[in-house]
Amino acid sequence: MKYYEILGLNKSASSDDIKKAYRKLAMQYHPDRNPGNKASEEKFKEMSEAYAVLSDPEKKRQYDMLGDTRFSQQQSSGFQEDIFKNMDFESIFKDMGFSGFGGMGGGRFGGFGNRTQNARSGRRGGMRAEPEDYSKYDLEHDLEIGFMDAYNGSERHVSFTLSNGERIDSRIKIPAGIDSGKKLRIRSHGQTAPDGHRGDLYLKVKVMPHPDFVRIDNDIEVPVSVPFSTLCLGGQIEVKTPQGIKNVKIRAGMQSGIKVRLKGLGFPLMNTSENADLYAILSVKVPSESEINQDLKEILEQLQKNGY
């Protein structure tokens, strides 16, 4: 979603510009002024989402760095926090003469804003309802994903049945760079409350090991067997990476156990446009007995005499 465009601004807009643009649009599209108008309600939700991001320095920094598409992917994955968190829209609207959210509900934000905020706002002209704590209807479920799914990001369909017979089905986006222990939040896919509201579903991620790669934080290590002659004289070696085979030049005199850094080939760093690094760990490739012919044997015997 193009937040600056929605508010009629460019990236150089100041915080005051963002606030003024939002207030101007809110006066036009607020549900109090457009009762029953679904198009205006949708526009109002879009501009409020834009304001929630651009008015928050940290969210704005992430959006400016990631861009429209990647920021939206992170949000739709459920991994990041609610973008409306800590936004007091109710006070903003009342300062403008509107009655909170104007009774607006539903939509892609699960009722616009967080659940406590919605319960607090109530209906226009009515008494404030005590906020219902729907967190007791939240669910947690384990989710195993492949190493490369965590590296590249992917989509996954999850389906399971609760002890009460209720069926949970959801298709989720797994953000690139996610690690074991992280939780993906899927809003309104938890257990159903008596009043019909649903809690959230939290998927605890476990990244499965890879046969070749080892993850160390966000870096990747991969063992590479190198001929003794190449370690001594230098040359090109092939290194397997998650992005394919890379040809790497090593200098003469490299020792077994040395780590060669391949910049930017590690895991994507969450909420940034950068990747961590991959390290090729060099080891000596020893020929098998059947590979040692007479010529090679004589060379090795000479090296042995010289202490190698």
Steps between C-alpha positions, in 0.01 A plus 500: 500500500644839399459695821641834383281494190190418707557811714596713198856547622857430392783343701632839610180572696553607861309360797282813499428452129395140566269601785340783301444278195338229712270743682391654171412161352335384823264797483396378155485122544417438869200261534305765694489702180439202274266262684456172315744599224728197459732674252562785745550250783763315297674827412490600866665171602775540238586856603493405870741213432724742311490747790569227758822412315625843389429676831710247693876568452606134526224365274567783252873412501421135422254597226742745336777239510299197383265667253131431435518136394739357758345696787157363403641147484639533851166625628292235325727230641367581846857514631512869578301667772161657434568823309216669692665423834521807727297712255231702684270565204202545730647816654599634158148455365335651805723808471355535150144468626444137400380221726798265498483244219140578417395142571714375215597133526622205296738538209848377447631641828276279711272789594752785448753551774560250775227299665510684832472834321194382308328368808571827681360724227149348505214631286442865424306674769496184714668407824858379495525123516755334723779365279476128443828315538504261207860396564369203702374364167846523343663176388862394458607227261841370389602550138795317344643655185790411273835678510452644151143609581646707782771635270280598206165550671201294394130433541352218701153362566444401862207289611419328828205414726451625856397276787147643477478394135546848355702498178780753445604567140726780382744583223798694628802681364834412656736800490851449365757483779276364774671283761399227743312626804334791321122516496275585208176669601190426292227736610149365565596136432495381859222347706150646462356690799132467596422838338652389168830685527813291452832509671830505312708206386871502585720262306831422672758440230756222495744511207617153401874435446659493154732220383768747384447832676520593867329815625688708760268787597435641152831388348544170319801268516576237238796257496708494181753227423798648312792312337829538688664641188239778472545594865874521440502677163168686505230482235124479441267290712126435470285585802142380534268779623120538532524713186686240297863409440744791534858501370735638764867583462727406790854618549806276529585358839145475637474274804241233574229640729518853360162669442453683171228766515244533220327828574123523475430129443373427850141528622296813427501733801141550613355849438796604283602462138833337593628145544747357747811316376599147404830349610674221310704291746797353316626148563763287326373257240697176551515265200382145555747213476369405156567854373867494595693383193878458483570857387285648775653264753851621414390864534340432837809314622713800404264733686514270798879519502470879508266488798163542324 
